[in-house]
Amino acid sequence: MGLIIRSSDIHAAGCYTTGPIAKGTRVIEYTGPRIPKTVADEVYANKPYTYLFGLSEEGMVIDGHGMAMFIN
């Protein structure tokens, strides 16, 4: 199983698989610094985009870039 990024009719780009994904397979890991959501809100207040991934830790997000930002 592999992942590729290509043009998307829904968004500018999207992540697609190159084959089937077995149930329970870990697909990708979100990477980047962990920051409080309040800090992220300030940093990205006037930005047209964000790549913030919510964590189960109360009030924390990962400020991430990479292939994971193209996965919904």
All heavy atoms as TSV, in Angstrom:
chain	resi	resn	atom	element	x	y	z
A	1	MET	N	N	0.842	-1.167	0.000
A	1	MET	CA	C	0.000	0.000	0.000
A	1	MET	C	C	0.893	1.237	0.000
A	1	MET	O	O	1.840	1.324	0.736
A	1	MET	CB	C	-0.896	-0.007	1.243
A	1	MET	CG	C	-1.932	1.078	1.307
A	1	MET	SD	S	-1.605	2.609	2.248
A	1	MET	CE	C	-0.794	2.092	3.699
A	2	GLY	N	N	0.594	2.171	-0.845
A	2	GLY	CA	C	1.323	3.420	-0.893
A	2	GLY	C	C	0.359	4.586	-0.968
A	2	GLY	O	O	-0.837	4.418	-1.219
A	3	LEU	N	N	0.871	5.764	-0.725
A	3	LEU	CA	C	0.073	6.977	-0.796
A	3	LEU	C	C	0.692	7.928	-1.801
A	3	LEU	O	O	1.921	8.008	-1.913
A	3	LEU	CB	C	0.020	7.661	0.580
A	3	LEU	CG	C	-0.556	6.848	1.728
A	3	LEU	CD1	C	-0.409	7.621	3.038
A	3	LEU	CD2	C	-2.005	6.500	1.492
A	4	ILE	N	N	-0.148	8.650	-2.529
A	4	ILE	CA	C	0.339	9.669	-3.446
A	4	ILE	C	C	-0.501	10.932	-3.249
A	4	ILE	O	O	-1.642	10.874	-2.811
A	4	ILE	CB	C	0.265	9.219	-4.924
A	4	ILE	CG1	C	-1.171	8.863	-5.335
A	4	ILE	CG2	C	1.203	8.065	-5.187
A	4	ILE	CD1	C	-1.349	8.648	-6.824
A	5	ILE	N	N	0.082	12.065	-3.571
A	5	ILE	CA	C	-0.627	13.334	-3.540
A	5	ILE	C	C	-0.850	13.740	-4.992
A	5	ILE	O	O	0.071	13.734	-5.798
A	5	ILE	CB	C	0.201	14.426	-2.824
A	5	ILE	CG1	C	0.611	13.976	-1.420
A	5	ILE	CG2	C	-0.562	15.737	-2.783
A	5	ILE	CD1	C	-0.516	13.615	-0.500
A	6	ARG	N	N	-2.092	14.077	-5.334
A	6	ARG	CA	C	-2.395	14.515	-6.693
A	6	ARG	C	C	-3.543	15.511	-6.661
A	6	ARG	O	O	-4.171	15.722	-5.624
A	6	ARG	CB	C	-2.715	13.332	-7.594
A	6	ARG	CG	C	-3.997	12.623	-7.257
A	6	ARG	CD	C	-4.269	11.516	-8.248
A	6	ARG	NE	N	-5.653	11.095	-8.097
A	6	ARG	CZ	C	-6.110	9.930	-8.422
A	6	ARG	NH1	N	-5.318	9.025	-8.939
A	6	ARG	NH2	N	-7.376	9.635	-8.262
A	7	SER	N	N	-3.818	16.115	-7.804
A	7	SER	CA	C	-4.903	17.091	-7.906
A	7	SER	C	C	-6.220	16.470	-7.480
A	7	SER	O	O	-6.454	15.284	-7.681
A	7	SER	CB	C	-5.025	17.588	-9.342
A	7	SER	OG	O	-3.877	18.296	-9.704
A	8	SER	N	N	-7.074	17.311	-6.913
A	8	SER	CA	C	-8.377	16.875	-6.438
A	8	SER	C	C	-9.447	17.834	-6.944
A	8	SER	O	O	-9.243	19.047	-6.955
A	8	SER	CB	C	-8.385	16.852	-4.908
A	8	SER	OG	O	-9.692	16.729	-4.406
A	9	ASP	N	N	-10.593	17.290	-7.360
A	9	ASP	CA	C	-11.707	18.137	-7.772
A	9	ASP	C	C	-12.359	18.827	-6.579
A	9	ASP	O	O	-13.026	19.846	-6.731
A	9	ASP	CB	C	-12.766	17.311	-8.509
A	9	ASP	CG	C	-12.275	16.820	-9.861
A	9	ASP	OD1	O	-11.351	17.442	-10.421
A	9	ASP	OD2	O	-12.813	15.810	-10.348
A	10	ILE	N	N	-12.186	18.279	-5.384
A	10	ILE	CA	C	-12.800	18.838	-4.179
A	10	ILE	C	C	-11.916	19.928	-3.578
A	10	ILE	O	O	-12.373	20.982	-3.200
A	10	ILE	CB	C	-13.065	17.723	-3.147
A	10	ILE	CG1	C	-14.033	16.702	-3.734
A	10	ILE	CG2	C	-13.609	18.314	-1.847
A	10	ILE	CD1	C	-14.184	15.450	-2.905
A	11	HIS	N	N	-10.616	19.662	-3.498
A	11	HIS	CA	C	-9.634	20.614	-2.976
A	11	HIS	C	C	-8.506	20.702	-3.993
A	11	HIS	O	O	-8.486	19.979	-4.977
A	11	HIS	CB	C	-9.090	20.150	-1.621
A	11	HIS	CG	C	-10.139	20.074	-0.551
A	11	HIS	ND1	N	-10.756	21.190	-0.044
A	11	HIS	CD2	C	-10.694	19.031	0.089
A	11	HIS	CE1	C	-11.639	20.830	0.875
A	11	HIS	NE2	N	-11.622	19.510	0.971
A	12	ALA	N	N	-7.564	21.551	-3.756
A	12	ALA	CA	C	-6.448	21.713	-4.693
A	12	ALA	C	C	-5.640	20.434	-4.832
A	12	ALA	O	O	-5.162	20.102	-5.913
A	12	ALA	CB	C	-5.546	22.857	-4.245
A	13	ALA	N	N	-5.465	19.705	-3.748
A	13	ALA	CA	C	-4.700	18.457	-3.768
A	13	ALA	C	C	-5.280	17.513	-2.742
A	13	ALA	O	O	-5.896	17.930	-1.764
A	13	ALA	CB	C	-3.228	18.728	-3.472
A	14	GLY	N	N	-5.073	16.232	-2.964
A	14	GLY	CA	C	-5.575	15.226	-2.041
A	14	GLY	C	C	-4.650	14.035	-1.984
A	14	GLY	O	O	-3.791	13.851	-2.842
A	15	CYS	N	N	-4.812	13.230	-0.973
A	15	CYS	CA	C	-4.018	12.026	-0.783
A	15	CYS	C	C	-4.844	10.827	-1.238
A	15	CYS	O	O	-6.001	10.683	-0.847
A	15	CYS	CB	C	-3.637	11.881	0.687
A	15	CYS	SG	S	-2.584	10.465	1.015
A	16	TYR	N	N	-4.252	9.997	-2.064
A	16	TYR	CA	C	-4.911	8.819	-2.610
A	16	TYR	C	C	-4.040	7.598	-2.355
A	16	TYR	O	O	-2.824	7.699	-2.268
A	16	TYR	CB	C	-5.120	8.974	-4.127
A	16	TYR	CG	C	-5.987	10.152	-4.485
A	16	TYR	CD1	C	-5.450	11.424	-4.607
A	16	TYR	CD2	C	-7.348	9.986	-4.696
A	16	TYR	CE1	C	-6.248	12.508	-4.934
A	16	TYR	CE2	C	-8.158	11.071	-5.032
A	16	TYR	CZ	C	-7.592	12.322	-5.146
A	16	TYR	OH	O	-8.384	13.389	-5.473
A	17	THR	N	N	-4.672	6.441	-2.276
A	17	THR	CA	C	-3.920	5.200	-2.118
A	17	THR	C	C	-3.588	4.619	-3.482
A	17	THR	O	O	-4.274	4.863	-4.467
A	17	THR	CB	C	-4.704	4.140	-1.327
A	17	THR	OG1	O	-5.843	3.746	-2.097
A	17	THR	CG2	C	-5.117	4.654	0.022
A	18	THR	N	N	-2.511	3.854	-3.512
A	18	THR	CA	C	-2.141	3.153	-4.745
A	18	THR	C	C	-2.604	1.708	-4.702
A	18	THR	O	O	-2.311	0.942	-5.603
A	18	THR	CB	C	-0.619	3.209	-4.963
A	18	THR	OG1	O	0.036	2.617	-3.831
A	18	THR	CG2	C	-0.149	4.646	-5.136
A	19	GLY	N	N	-3.338	1.341	-3.658
A	19	GLY	CA	C	-3.856	-0.013	-3.522
A	19	GLY	C	C	-4.776	-0.099	-2.325
A	19	GLY	O	O	-4.961	0.880	-1.597
A	20	PRO	N	N	-5.379	-1.258	-2.109
A	20	PRO	CA	C	-6.284	-1.432	-0.970
A	20	PRO	C	C	-5.556	-1.279	0.368
A	20	PRO	O	O	-4.367	-1.555	0.469
A	20	PRO	CB	C	-6.804	-2.857	-1.118
A	20	PRO	CG	C	-6.315	-3.370	-2.418
A	20	PRO	CD	C	-5.246	-2.453	-2.911
A	21	ILE	N	N	-6.301	-0.849	1.370
A	21	ILE	CA	C	-5.762	-0.721	2.726
A	21	ILE	C	C	-6.515	-1.715	3.608
A	21	ILE	O	O	-7.739	-1.639	3.724
A	21	ILE	CB	C	-5.943	0.701	3.275
A	21	ILE	CG1	C	-5.227	1.720	2.382
A	21	ILE	CG2	C	-5.434	0.797	4.714
A	21	ILE	CD1	C	-5.509	3.158	2.753
A	22	ALA	N	N	-5.801	-2.606	4.224
A	22	ALA	CA	C	-6.426	-3.600	5.109
A	22	ALA	C	C	-6.954	-2.921	6.369
A	22	ALA	O	O	-6.337	-1.991	6.895
A	22	ALA	CB	C	-5.416	-4.678	5.481
A	23	LYS	N	N	-8.113	-3.372	6.828
A	23	LYS	CA	C	-8.714	-2.848	8.045
A	23	LYS	C	C	-7.697	-2.923	9.190
A	23	LYS	O	O	-7.013	-3.926	9.371
A	23	LYS	CB	C	-9.955	-3.658	8.397
A	23	LYS	CG	C	-10.688	-3.142	9.606
A	23	LYS	CD	C	-11.946	-3.943	9.877
A	23	LYS	CE	C	-12.674	-3.416	11.082
A	23	LYS	NZ	N	-13.918	-4.155	11.321
A	24	GLY	N	N	-7.588	-1.833	9.937
A	24	GLY	CA	C	-6.691	-1.788	11.088
A	24	GLY	C	C	-5.275	-1.351	10.761
A	24	GLY	O	O	-4.445	-1.221	11.649
A	25	THR	N	N	-4.974	-1.105	9.489
A	25	THR	CA	C	-3.633	-0.694	9.081
A	25	THR	C	C	-3.387	0.758	9.462
A	25	THR	O	O	-4.225	1.620	9.219
A	25	THR	CB	C	-3.462	-0.836	7.549
A	25	THR	OG1	O	-3.670	-2.193	7.195
A	25	THR	CG2	C	-2.096	-0.381	7.097
A	26	ARG	N	N	-2.240	1.020	10.055
A	26	ARG	CA	C	-1.839	2.400	10.329
A	26	ARG	C	C	-1.402	3.010	9.004
A	26	ARG	O	O	-0.529	2.489	8.327
A	26	ARG	CB	C	-0.695	2.462	11.332
A	26	ARG	CG	C	-0.318	3.895	11.675
A	26	ARG	CD	C	0.733	3.941	12.730
A	26	ARG	NE	N	0.130	3.458	13.969
A	26	ARG	CZ	C	0.554	3.777	15.169
A	26	ARG	NH1	N	1.590	4.564	15.310
A	26	ARG	NH2	N	-0.039	3.299	16.231
A	27	VAL	N	N	-2.006	4.120	8.648
A	27	VAL	CA	C	-1.765	4.711	7.340
A	27	VAL	C	C	-0.661	5.757	7.382
A	27	VAL	O	O	0.221	5.778	6.542
A	27	VAL	CB	C	-3.073	5.334	6.782
A	27	VAL	CG1	C	-2.833	6.061	5.481
A	27	VAL	CG2	C	-4.128	4.251	6.614
A	28	ILE	N	N	-0.725	6.657	8.357
A	28	ILE	CA	C	0.243	7.754	8.409
A	28	ILE	C	C	0.316	8.289	9.835
A	28	ILE	O	O	-0.611	8.098	10.621
A	28	ILE	CB	C	-0.149	8.870	7.413
A	28	ILE	CG1	C	1.049	9.726	7.049
A	28	ILE	CG2	C	-1.310	9.691	7.935
A	28	ILE	CD1	C	0.855	10.481	5.741
A	29	GLU	N	N	1.392	8.959	10.149
A	29	GLU	CA	C	1.546	9.572	11.472
A	29	GLU	C	C	1.595	11.085	11.301
A	29	GLU	O	O	2.310	11.600	10.442
A	29	GLU	CB	C	2.835	9.103	12.141
A	29	GLU	CG	C	3.057	9.697	13.505
A	29	GLU	CD	C	4.331	9.217	14.177
A	29	GLU	OE1	O	5.058	8.407	13.584
A	29	GLU	OE2	O	4.594	9.664	15.290
A	30	TYR	N	N	0.798	11.789	12.077
A	30	TYR	CA	C	0.860	13.242	12.084
A	30	TYR	C	C	2.128	13.653	12.818
A	30	TYR	O	O	2.385	13.179	13.928
A	30	TYR	CB	C	-0.345	13.845	12.804
A	30	TYR	CG	C	-1.658	13.588	12.120
A	30	TYR	CD1	C	-2.699	12.967	12.788
A	30	TYR	CD2	C	-1.864	13.973	10.805
A	30	TYR	CE1	C	-3.910	12.733	12.167
A	30	TYR	CE2	C	-3.068	13.741	10.176
A	30	TYR	CZ	C	-4.087	13.124	10.859
A	30	TYR	OH	O	-5.277	12.900	10.250
A	31	THR	N	N	2.931	14.518	12.223
A	31	THR	CA	C	4.163	14.968	12.862
A	31	THR	C	C	4.167	16.487	12.940
A	31	THR	O	O	3.541	17.166	12.135
A	31	THR	CB	C	5.396	14.499	12.086
A	31	THR	OG1	O	5.325	14.995	10.747
A	31	THR	CG2	C	5.500	12.984	12.068
A	32	GLY	N	N	4.872	17.006	13.910
A	32	GLY	CA	C	4.997	18.446	14.109
A	32	GLY	C	C	4.957	18.755	15.585
A	32	GLY	O	O	4.701	17.876	16.411
A	33	PRO	N	N	5.199	20.005	15.926
A	33	PRO	CA	C	5.197	20.370	17.338
A	33	PRO	C	C	3.797	20.317	17.940
A	33	PRO	O	O	2.813	20.638	17.280
A	33	PRO	CB	C	5.735	21.807	17.347
A	33	PRO	CG	C	5.500	22.314	15.972
A	33	PRO	CD	C	5.547	21.125	15.060
A	34	ARG	N	N	3.722	19.903	19.188
A	34	ARG	CA	C	2.464	19.917	19.937
A	34	ARG	C	C	2.358	21.268	20.623
A	34	ARG	O	O	3.269	21.681	21.340
A	34	ARG	CB	C	2.450	18.814	20.992
A	34	ARG	CG	C	2.412	17.443	20.391
A	34	ARG	CD	C	2.544	16.372	21.455
A	34	ARG	NE	N	2.538	15.067	20.825
A	34	ARG	CZ	C	1.799	14.058	21.232
A	34	ARG	NH1	N	1.045	14.172	22.297
A	34	ARG	NH2	N	1.845	12.913	20.595
A	35	ILE	N	N	1.240	21.944	20.351
A	35	ILE	CA	C	1.042	23.267	20.941
A	35	ILE	C	C	-0.388	23.373	21.472
A	35	ILE	O	O	-1.279	22.680	21.000
A	35	ILE	CB	C	1.315	24.399	19.925
A	35	ILE	CG1	C	0.386	24.300	18.712
A	35	ILE	CG2	C	2.775	24.399	19.486
A	35	ILE	CD1	C	0.496	25.465	17.736
A	36	PRO	N	N	-0.599	24.259	22.447
A	36	PRO	CA	C	-1.958	24.466	22.942
A	36	PRO	C	C	-2.845	25.068	21.843
A	36	PRO	O	O	-2.380	25.880	21.035
A	36	PRO	CB	C	-1.789	25.453	24.096
A	36	PRO	CG	C	-0.349	25.371	24.471
A	36	PRO	CD	C	0.388	25.014	23.228
A	37	LYS	N	N	-4.106	24.681	21.827
A	37	LYS	CA	C	-5.044	25.200	20.830
A	37	LYS	C	C	-5.127	26.719	20.898
A	37	LYS	O	O	-5.238	27.391	19.868
A	37	LYS	CB	C	-6.419	24.583	21.028
A	37	LYS	CG	C	-7.417	25.002	19.980
A	37	LYS	CD	C	-8.787	24.386	20.234
A	37	LYS	CE	C	-9.798	24.821	19.207
A	37	LYS	NZ	N	-9.942	26.254	19.032
A	38	THR	N	N	-5.032	27.288	22.083
A	38	THR	CA	C	-5.099	28.749	22.225
A	38	THR	C	C	-3.938	29.426	21.496
A	38	THR	O	O	-4.120	30.476	20.878
A	38	THR	CB	C	-5.103	29.159	23.705
A	38	THR	OG1	O	-3.977	28.557	24.363
A	38	THR	CG2	C	-6.377	28.728	24.400
A	39	VAL	N	N	-2.756	28.826	21.546
A	39	VAL	CA	C	-1.595	29.368	20.832
A	39	VAL	C	C	-1.804	29.232	19.324
A	39	VAL	O	O	-1.555	30.166	18.558
A	39	VAL	CB	C	-0.289	28.656	21.264
A	39	VAL	CG1	C	0.879	29.069	20.386
A	39	VAL	CG2	C	0.004	28.944	22.739
A	40	ALA	N	N	-2.301	28.080	18.890
A	40	ALA	CA	C	-2.570	27.866	17.462
A	40	ALA	C	C	-3.582	28.874	16.942
A	40	ALA	O	O	-3.434	29.405	15.832
A	40	ALA	CB	C	-3.072	26.448	17.229
A	41	ASP	N	N	-4.609	29.173	17.733
A	41	ASP	CA	C	-5.615	30.153	17.328
A	41	ASP	C	C	-4.979	31.528	17.105
A	41	ASP	O	O	-5.329	32.235	16.164
A	41	ASP	CB	C	-6.728	30.261	18.369
A	41	ASP	CG	C	-7.637	29.044	18.393
A	41	ASP	OD1	O	-7.627	28.260	17.420
A	41	ASP	OD2	O	-8.358	28.879	19.400
A	42	GLU	N	N	-4.028	31.892	17.946
A	42	GLU	CA	C	-3.343	33.173	17.800
A	42	GLU	C	C	-2.417	33.159	16.577
A	42	GLU	O	O	-2.421	34.097	15.786
A	42	GLU	CB	C	-2.532	33.494	19.053
A	42	GLU	CG	C	-3.374	33.795	20.270
A	42	GLU	CD	C	-2.540	33.955	21.529
A	42	GLU	OE1	O	-1.300	34.100	21.429
A	42	GLU	OE2	O	-3.133	33.937	22.627
A	43	VAL	N	N	-1.651	32.098	16.422
A	43	VAL	CA	C	-0.692	31.994	15.313
A	43	VAL	C	C	-1.405	32.030	13.963
A	43	VAL	O	O	-0.943	32.662	13.016
A	43	VAL	CB	C	0.158	30.709	15.442
A	43	VAL	CG1	C	0.978	30.454	14.194
A	43	VAL	CG2	C	1.054	30.780	16.674
A	44	TYR	N	N	-2.544	31.351	13.870
A	44	TYR	CA	C	-3.232	31.215	12.586
A	44	TYR	C	C	-4.453	32.125	12.444
A	44	TYR	O	O	-5.247	31.940	11.517
A	44	TYR	CB	C	-3.634	29.756	12.374
A	44	TYR	CG	C	-2.448	28.881	12.086
A	44	TYR	CD1	C	-1.887	28.085	13.072
A	44	TYR	CD2	C	-1.871	28.867	10.821
A	44	TYR	CE1	C	-0.784	27.292	12.814
A	44	TYR	CE2	C	-0.768	28.080	10.548
A	44	TYR	CZ	C	-0.226	27.295	11.545
A	44	TYR	OH	O	0.867	26.518	11.278
A	45	ALA	N	N	-4.592	33.119	13.299
A	45	ALA	CA	C	-5.771	33.987	13.279
A	45	ALA	C	C	-6.019	34.630	11.913
A	45	ALA	O	O	-7.154	34.734	11.471
A	45	ALA	CB	C	-5.652	35.065	14.351
A	46	ASN	N	N	-4.991	35.055	11.227
A	46	ASN	CA	C	-5.146	35.740	9.940
A	46	ASN	C	C	-4.587	34.947	8.765
A	46	ASN	O	O	-4.312	35.510	7.713
A	46	ASN	CB	C	-4.480	37.117	10.005
A	46	ASN	CG	C	-5.155	38.005	11.038
A	46	ASN	OD1	O	-6.371	38.118	11.055
A	46	ASN	ND2	N	-4.367	38.605	11.909
A	47	LYS	N	N	-4.410	33.662	8.955
A	47	LYS	CA	C	-3.874	32.812	7.884
A	47	LYS	C	C	-5.032	32.174	7.112
A	47	LYS	O	O	-6.042	31.806	7.697
A	47	LYS	CB	C	-2.989	31.704	8.458
A	47	LYS	CG	C	-1.863	32.185	9.342
A	47	LYS	CD	C	-0.709	32.657	8.524
A	47	LYS	CE	C	0.369	33.125	9.493
A	47	LYS	NZ	N	1.643	33.244	9.000
A	48	PRO	N	N	-4.878	32.015	5.794
A	48	PRO	CA	C	-5.961	31.414	5.003
A	48	PRO	C	C	-6.055	29.892	5.153
A	48	PRO	O	O	-7.015	29.293	4.711
A	48	PRO	CB	C	-5.600	31.796	3.573
A	48	PRO	CG	C	-4.113	31.964	3.593
A	48	PRO	CD	C	-3.790	32.489	4.966
A	49	TYR	N	N	-5.055	29.273	5.771
A	49	TYR	CA	C	-5.066	27.826	5.921
A	49	TYR	C	C	-4.374	27.429	7.220
A	49	TYR	O	O	-3.594	28.198	7.771
A	49	TYR	CB	C	-4.350	27.141	4.752
A	49	TYR	CG	C	-2.897	27.542	4.658
A	49	TYR	CD1	C	-1.921	26.851	5.383
A	49	TYR	CD2	C	-2.484	28.629	3.903
A	49	TYR	CE1	C	-0.594	27.222	5.336
A	49	TYR	CE2	C	-1.156	29.004	3.847
A	49	TYR	CZ	C	-0.215	28.295	4.564
A	49	TYR	OH	O	1.102	28.683	4.524
A	50	THR	N	N	-4.702	26.249	7.705
A	50	THR	CA	C	-4.017	25.661	8.857
A	50	THR	C	C	-3.885	24.166	8.620
A	50	THR	O	O	-4.652	23.583	7.850
A	50	THR	CB	C	-4.792	25.854	10.171
A	50	THR	OG1	O	-6.036	25.165	10.072
A	50	THR	CG2	C	-5.037	27.308	10.479
A	51	TYR	N	N	-2.937	23.568	9.264
A	51	TYR	CA	C	-2.788	22.118	9.260
A	51	TYR	C	C	-2.642	21.679	10.708
A	51	TYR	O	O	-1.587	21.270	11.142
A	51	TYR	CB	C	-1.600	21.681	8.405
A	51	TYR	CG	C	-1.788	22.063	6.962
A	51	TYR	CD1	C	-1.086	23.103	6.404
A	51	TYR	CD2	C	-2.733	21.400	6.181
A	51	TYR	CE1	C	-1.295	23.464	5.080
A	51	TYR	CE2	C	-2.949	21.759	4.865
A	51	TYR	CZ	C	-2.220	22.794	4.325
A	51	TYR	OH	O	-2.438	23.150	3.023
A	52	LEU	N	N	-3.734	21.839	11.438
A	52	LEU	CA	C	-3.757	21.507	12.856
A	52	LEU	C	C	-4.525	20.214	13.052
A	52	LEU	O	O	-5.612	20.046	12.508
A	52	LEU	CB	C	-4.417	22.632	13.654
A	52	LEU	CG	C	-3.768	24.007	13.506
A	52	LEU	CD1	C	-4.638	25.074	14.143
A	52	LEU	CD2	C	-2.371	24.009	14.102
A	53	PHE	N	N	-3.954	19.318	13.816
A	53	PHE	CA	C	-4.565	18.020	14.055
A	53	PHE	C	C	-4.852	17.889	15.540
A	53	PHE	O	O	-3.949	17.992	16.363
A	53	PHE	CB	C	-3.629	16.898	13.586
A	53	PHE	CG	C	-3.229	17.050	12.145
A	53	PHE	CD1	C	-1.989	17.541	11.811
A	53	PHE	CD2	C	-4.113	16.713	11.127
A	53	PHE	CE1	C	-1.617	17.691	10.480
A	53	PHE	CE2	C	-3.759	16.863	9.801
A	53	PHE	CZ	C	-2.509	17.352	9.473
A	54	GLY	N	N	-6.129	17.695	15.878
A	54	GLY	CA	C	-6.536	17.600	17.275
A	54	GLY	C	C	-6.014	16.336	17.942
A	54	GLY	O	O	-5.899	15.286	17.321
A	55	LEU	N	N	-5.684	16.458	19.195
A	55	LEU	CA	C	-5.204	15.331	19.998
A	55	LEU	C	C	-6.211	15.017	21.088
A	55	LEU	O	O	-7.051	15.849	21.434
A	55	LEU	CB	C	-3.862	15.683	20.648
A	55	LEU	CG	C	-2.731	16.020	19.689
A	55	LEU	CD1	C	-1.536	16.556	20.455
A	55	LEU	CD2	C	-2.342	14.794	18.894
A	56	SER	N	N	-6.111	13.833	21.633
A	56	SER	CA	C	-6.994	13.478	22.738
A	56	SER	C	C	-6.601	14.226	24.015
A	56	SER	O	O	-7.397	14.337	24.933
A	56	SER	CB	C	-6.986	11.969	22.970
A	56	SER	OG	O	-5.685	11.518	23.269
A	57	GLU	N	N	-5.381	14.753	24.030
A	57	GLU	CA	C	-4.962	15.573	25.166
A	57	GLU	C	C	-5.765	16.871	25.134
A	57	GLU	O	O	-5.795	17.555	24.121
A	57	GLU	CB	C	-3.470	15.898	25.079
A	57	GLU	CG	C	-2.577	14.684	25.084
A	57	GLU	CD	C	-1.139	15.053	24.749
A	57	GLU	OE1	O	-0.723	16.190	25.006
A	57	GLU	OE2	O	-0.447	14.181	24.229
A	58	GLU	N	N	-6.408	17.193	26.197
A	58	GLU	CA	C	-7.295	18.358	26.253
A	58	GLU	C	C	-6.574	19.642	25.841
A	58	GLU	O	O	-5.573	20.019	26.415
A	58	GLU	CB	C	-7.845	18.527	27.677
A	58	GLU	CG	C	-8.873	19.614	27.822
A	58	GLU	CD	C	-10.151	19.340	27.038
A	58	GLU	OE1	O	-10.526	18.163	26.906
A	58	GLU	OE2	O	-10.767	20.300	26.576
A	59	GLY	N	N	-7.099	20.289	24.801
A	59	GLY	CA	C	-6.596	21.594	24.393
A	59	GLY	C	C	-5.295	21.593	23.621
A	59	GLY	O	O	-4.709	22.651	23.421
A	60	MET	N	N	-4.811	20.433	23.165
A	60	MET	CA	C	-3.546	20.364	22.428
A	60	MET	C	C	-3.795	19.983	20.972
A	60	MET	O	O	-4.729	19.240	20.663
A	60	MET	CB	C	-2.600	19.354	23.070
A	60	MET	CG	C	-2.174	19.702	24.477
A	60	MET	SD	S	-1.182	21.214	24.578
A	60	MET	CE	C	0.359	20.628	23.908
A	61	VAL	N	N	-2.952	20.513	20.085
A	61	VAL	CA	C	-3.000	20.168	18.670
A	61	VAL	C	C	-1.582	19.923	18.174
A	61	VAL	O	O	-0.613	20.349	18.792
A	61	VAL	CB	C	-3.656	21.290	17.821
A	61	VAL	CG1	C	-5.111	21.481	18.203
A	61	VAL	CG2	C	-2.890	22.594	17.923
A	62	ILE	N	N	-1.475	19.225	17.049
A	62	ILE	CA	C	-0.195	19.100	16.357
A	62	ILE	C	C	-0.220	20.099	15.213
A	62	ILE	O	O	-1.138	20.101	14.390
A	62	ILE	CB	C	0.031	17.681	15.805
A	62	ILE	CG1	C	0.148	16.685	16.951
A	62	ILE	CG2	C	1.284	17.632	14.931
A	62	ILE	CD1	C	0.277	15.242	16.498
A	63	ASP	N	N	0.772	20.977	15.173
A	63	ASP	CA	C	0.918	21.943	14.090
A	63	ASP	C	C	1.753	21.248	13.023
A	63	ASP	O	O	2.969	21.268	13.043
A	63	ASP	CB	C	1.614	23.198	14.616
A	63	ASP	CG	C	1.663	24.311	13.591
A	63	ASP	OD1	O	1.155	24.113	12.464
A	63	ASP	OD2	O	2.222	25.371	13.909
A	64	GLY	N	N	1.071	20.581	12.095
A	64	GLY	CA	C	1.782	19.686	11.197
A	64	GLY	C	C	1.727	20.024	9.729
A	64	GLY	O	O	0.813	20.664	9.253
A	65	HIS	N	N	2.733	19.573	9.052
A	65	HIS	CA	C	2.802	19.631	7.590
A	65	HIS	C	C	3.231	18.252	7.132
A	65	HIS	O	O	3.555	17.375	7.922
A	65	HIS	CB	C	3.795	20.700	7.122
A	65	HIS	CG	C	3.273	22.084	7.293
A	65	HIS	ND1	N	2.354	22.636	6.446
A	65	HIS	CD2	C	3.540	23.009	8.210
A	65	HIS	CE1	C	2.079	23.851	6.834
A	65	HIS	NE2	N	2.784	24.120	7.929
A	66	GLY	N	N	3.256	18.024	5.856
A	66	GLY	CA	C	3.622	16.727	5.319
A	66	GLY	C	C	2.419	16.056	4.669
A	66	GLY	O	O	1.364	16.674	4.485
A	67	MET	N	N	2.558	14.816	4.327
A	67	MET	CA	C	1.511	14.094	3.599
A	67	MET	C	C	0.206	14.028	4.396
A	67	MET	O	O	-0.874	14.070	3.824
A	67	MET	CB	C	1.995	12.701	3.246
A	67	MET	CG	C	1.076	11.993	2.270
A	67	MET	SD	S	1.730	10.438	1.684
A	67	MET	CE	C	2.793	11.013	0.362
A	68	ALA	N	N	0.286	13.967	5.707
A	68	ALA	CA	C	-0.913	13.850	6.534
A	68	ALA	C	C	-1.871	15.018	6.356
A	68	ALA	O	O	-3.087	14.853	6.517
A	68	ALA	CB	C	-0.529	13.718	8.006
A	69	MET	N	N	-1.367	16.191	5.978
A	69	MET	CA	C	-2.255	17.347	5.836
A	69	MET	C	C	-3.219	17.209	4.668
A	69	MET	O	O	-4.194	17.936	4.582
A	69	MET	CB	C	-1.444	18.634	5.706
A	69	MET	CG	C	-0.664	18.792	4.445
A	69	MET	SD	S	0.383	20.254	4.604
A	69	MET	CE	C	1.095	20.300	2.972
A	70	PHE	N	N	-3.003	16.239	3.791
A	70	PHE	CA	C	-3.890	16.036	2.651
A	70	PHE	C	C	-4.963	14.981	2.901
A	70	PHE	O	O	-5.762	14.688	2.036
A	70	PHE	CB	C	-3.077	15.635	1.416
A	70	PHE	CG	C	-2.135	16.721	0.981
A	70	PHE	CD1	C	-0.783	16.653	1.280
A	70	PHE	CD2	C	-2.610	17.817	0.275
A	70	PHE	CE1	C	0.076	17.653	0.865
A	70	PHE	CE2	C	-1.750	18.830	-0.131
A	70	PHE	CZ	C	-0.406	18.740	0.170
A	71	ILE	N	N	-4.964	14.391	4.099
A	71	ILE	CA	C	-5.922	13.344	4.423
A	71	ILE	C	C	-7.046	13.928	5.266
A	71	ILE	O	O	-6.801	14.589	6.264
A	71	ILE	CB	C	-5.242	12.178	5.182
A	71	ILE	CG1	C	-4.165	11.549	4.306
A	71	ILE	CG2	C	-6.256	11.137	5.630
A	71	ILE	CD1	C	-3.347	10.479	5.003
A	72	ASN	N	N	-8.283	13.651	4.889
A	72	ASN	CA	C	-9.441	14.123	5.667
A	72	ASN	C	C	-9.788	13.082	6.708
A	72	ASN	O	O	-9.869	11.947	6.448
A	72	ASN	CB	C	-10.661	14.320	4.785
A	72	ASN	CG	C	-10.413	15.333	3.698
A	72	ASN	OD1	O	-9.294	15.624	3.355
A	72	ASN	ND2	N	-11.471	15.869	3.168
